């Protein structure tokens, strides 16, 4: 694990997030955080398309922010990355490696020569008097992984780890005595963590300290902007501005009127929020389908809360609107006790930085 500072980078299709910090005593101590726009057409679905553009933009920002750490971690997600939880008989050492690799190859009709396979042991148990293990297996495209390695080298930094964003957030919320939004997360709790990005939504269920379920669905801020743009026949930037200024899914009609000085603006806000609801309702349907899948699979486990984060989660009233539809408590992540922000960062929102912050945690 990192006892010295490291730099962690989360590249998204809209923005690149950089965090500098260290992992110490079950806490991630964050000294610097910065975000900036991803160069246009340089990144898509976890894949670095234009390495030179991304390298130049990150290098410039590292210099500007006076970030000097040499170890680098990337947090990533992609529909090309496959994750599965499998159960196999317990065997020793390399025999277990071979058995897990064989088992996962039976599941997936892909050319494994083009992928890197890694796994994390979750728990041991007995089934029909046979000692078994459960493992979370990740199958990662080699070409995609190499691009991150090459980027680190181009930045003249030491590539320390390529993490999955789902694993990064799981590490953050499963430290000892973790509090989220000032409420303790009990060891036996089952929660859903949803990352609302620009082009993708990552859905994770963490139960009894184990990441049990991960899926990526299409959706995010760009879909809201596109719907608003279509409604008003405006471009992406103007649609995004309208969403930020007038978007509010609160049930309290008076909140819509706040700051709106003419009736015309109020009517525009109503139209914008109706457009936003249409898109979020589609997401809610997909989320509800995954919640039901988990409930049917683990009938003894109750999902106590949904926690949302990522840039799109900043939309006013989004948490309460989702809660009214899904019938489960929904909260935007405000704070996590395993994250300590230093100095002037103390008042900074963490919702867009959670994946990058979690990447700093390295557990042997």
N, C-alpha and C positions, 0 to 999 in steps of 0.2 A: 504494500500500500504506500501511498505518497505521504512521507513525513515532511518533505520539502514541497515548495509550490510547484504546481503544474498548470498548464494551459489546456482547457477543454473547449472544443469547438463543435457546435451543432449547426450544420449547414441545412438550410431550408430553401424551398423554391422561391420564397419571398425575401427572407432575411437570414443573415448569418449571425449567430450569437456566440460570443467569446466570453469565457469566464476564466479568471486566474484565481487559484486558491490551493488549499491543502486539506488533507483528511487527517484529523487528529482527535483521538478520544471519542470516536463515534459521532463527530461533528465535521461538516465541511465548512471550513473557514474561508469565506470569499473576500478577496481583497480588491478585485476589479471585475466589472461586467460592462460589456458594450455590445451594441447591435447595429447593423447597417445592412443596406439592401444587397441582396445577392445579384451579381452581374447578370444582365438579361441573357436568357438562352444558354446559361452556363451550367445549369443543374436541373435534373428532373428525376423524381421518384427515387431518390437516394443515389443517383448516378452522377458523377462528375463528368460533364460533357466538355467544358472548356477549362482545362486545368490551369492554363496560363492566366486567364482572367481572374479566376478564383484566387490563385496564388498571389497575384498582384494586389488584389483588394484586401486580402487578409494581412499580407505583409505590411501594407500601408497602415492598416488599423492597429496592428501590434505595435508599430513604431510610434504612432500618434498617441496610443494609450500607455506607452512606456511599459509594456508587458515584456518581460525578459526571461521568463521561465523557458527551459530547454526541453522538458518532457511534454509531449503532446498526446492528448486523447481525443478521439472523435466519437461522437454519439450519432447513430444513424438509424434510419428505418426505410423500408422499401417493400413494395408488394412482391419484389423478386426474392426477398429473404423469407425462407420458410422456417417456421418454428412449430415443433410438436412435442407433446409430453408422451413418453412411452414407458412401458413397464417391461423389465427383463429379469431373468434369474440373476442372482448375485454371483459374480465370479471375481477373481483377483486381477488387479492391474491391467496389463495389456489385453488380457482375455476379455475384460469388460469393454475396452475400447472397440475391439473387433466385433463383439456381440451387438453393441449399440449401433455401430456403423451398419452391420448386416441388417438389423431390424429396421432401421430408418430407410434403408434402400428398398425394402419390401413395400414401404408405404408410397414412395414417390417415383413416378415414371420420368426421371430426369437423368441426364448424363452426369454422374457424380465426379467425373474428371474435371468438370467445369466449376465445381463448388468446393468450398471449405466446410467441413463438418466439425462443430464444436458442441460440447454438452456440459451441463451442470447437474450434478446429482442433487436430488431434492430430498429424498427420504428412503429409508429401508423399511420393509414390512414383510409380513409372512402371509402367503396365500396358498391354501391347500397344503400346508406344512412345508412349503418351499420358500426359502429366503429370497426376496425380490428387492429390486430397487426401482424407483421412479426417477426419470431423467428428463430435463428440459433440453431438447436438441435444437440447435440452430444450423441451418444450411444456407451458407452465404456465397454469392457468386464471386469466384476468384477475381474476375476482371474488375469488379466493383471494389473489392478489398484492395487490390493492387493500386488503384487510382488514389485511394486515401494514403497508402504508403508513399506513393510517388509525391503527393502533395506535401506530406511531412518533410520529405527529403528536399524538395524544392524550397521549402521554407527554412531549411537548414536547422530543423528541429528533430528531436529523437522520438520516433513513433513508438509510443509505449503501449497503446491499446486501441482497438476498434470495438466499441461497445454498441449494443443495441439500446435504443432509447427506452424500450420496455424494461430492460434490465436495469438501466440507470435509475428510472423512477422507482422501481421495486427496491433497490438498495437504499434509496433515500427514506422510504416510509417503513422499512423493516429494521431500522436501528433500535437499540434498546430504549424503552420508555419514550417512544416517539409521540409527539403531539402535533396534530394537524388542525389549524385554525383554533388553537388553544384547547383542543379536546384530545384526550389520550386515545391512541389507537391500541386497543387490546390485542393480545397475541392471537386470540381465537376469532377476531373480527374478519368479516368479508367485505371488502370495499371495491368499488369500480373506479378506476382512474381513466379519464378520457382527455386526450390531448387534441385540442381543436387547432390545427394548423391552417395553412393557407390553401393547400390543395388536398390534404389528407387528414383523416381523423383516426387516431390510434386508440383502440379500446382495450383496456387491460383490467383483468379481475385478479385481485390479490386476496388470498384466503389463507388464514392461519399462517401468515408469514411466507407463503409460497405464491409465485406468479403462476396461476393456474390456466389462464386463458389470455391470448393476445390475437387481435385481428386489426387489420387496416382497411378502412372503407374510404371511398372517394367522397370528398366534401371538404368544407373549410371556407375561409373568408372569401376566396376567389369566386365561389359559387353564389354567395350572397351578393357580391359586387356585380356579377354577371346578370343576376335576376333584376337587381335595381336598375342596372344600365339598360336592360331590355325594356323595363317599364317606362323609363323616362327618355329613352333614345339618347343616352349619353355614354361617354367613354369610361374605361375602367377607373381612372383616377378620380373623375368627378363622382362616379357612383360610390367609390370608397369614401370620399369626403362626405357625401350625403348620409351614408351609413353611420359614420363616426359622429356627425353632428346631430342627426335626427333619429338614429336607431335607438329604440327603447321598447322592450317587450313587457314592461311592467303593466300590471292590471289597473294601476291607479291612473285614471285618465288625466288627472291634474299634472302628473309628471310629464306627459306629452306636451303640455302647454308651457312648461317651464322654459323660459328664455325665448319663446316664440311670440313675437310682437304683433303679427298679423294673422288673420284667419287662414290666409292662403298657405302660410308655412305650416300651420297645424294640419291642414288637409294633406299637404305633401308628406308630413310625418306619418299620418295614418296610412297613406299609400305605401310608403317605404316599409313600414312595419308589417303590413299585410304581406308584402313581397318577401320579407325576411321570414315570416312565419311559415310560408309555403315551403321554403327550403328546409328550415329546421324541423318541420313536421316530417319530412322525408327522413332526415337523420334520426329523429325520435323513433320512427317505425323500425329502422335498421337496428338501433340500439336496443329497443324492446325485444326484437327477435333474438339478439345475442344474450340478453338477460334471461329470456325464457329457456334458451338452450342450456345455459349454465344451471338454472334452477332444476331443470329436468334431469341433468346429469348428477348434480349434487343436491339431492332433495332435502338433506338435513342442514343445509347452509342458507342463511338469510343474508341477502345483500343489504347492509345497514345504511350505506351512503354512496352517492356518486360524487366524485370530486373532479371538477373540470379545470383545465389550465390550457396554456397556449394562447397566442394572440387573439384568436376569435372569441375566446371565453370572456374577453373584456367587454363584449357587447352588453349594454345595460339591460338588466332584467332577464338575461338568458338563463341563469340558474333557476330562478323561480318559475319561468315559463316551462322549462324542461321538467321540473318537479311536478307541476300541475298535470302534465301529460303522462309522465312515467309512473307516478305514484310512489316515488322513492325520494328521500331527501337528497337535494342537489345543492352543492356549494362550490363556489369558485375558491381555489386554493389562495389563501391570503398569506399563510406562513406555515413552515414546517420546522419543528424544533431541532432537527438535525442540520439545519442551515443557519449559519451565523454570518451576517453581513457586517463588514467592518466599516468604520468611519462614515463617510458621506453616503455610503450605499444603504444605510439602515432603513431609510424610508423608500427604497426602490422596490417596485413590484417584481416578484420572482416568477410570475406566471409564464413568461416567455423563456425563462432561463433554466427551468427545472431539469430538462434532459442534460444540458451541459453541466450543471452543478452535480447531478448524480454521477456523471461520467468520471468525476474526480475520485470517487470512492473505488478503491482497488482492494479486493478481498482475496487473499491467497487460499 
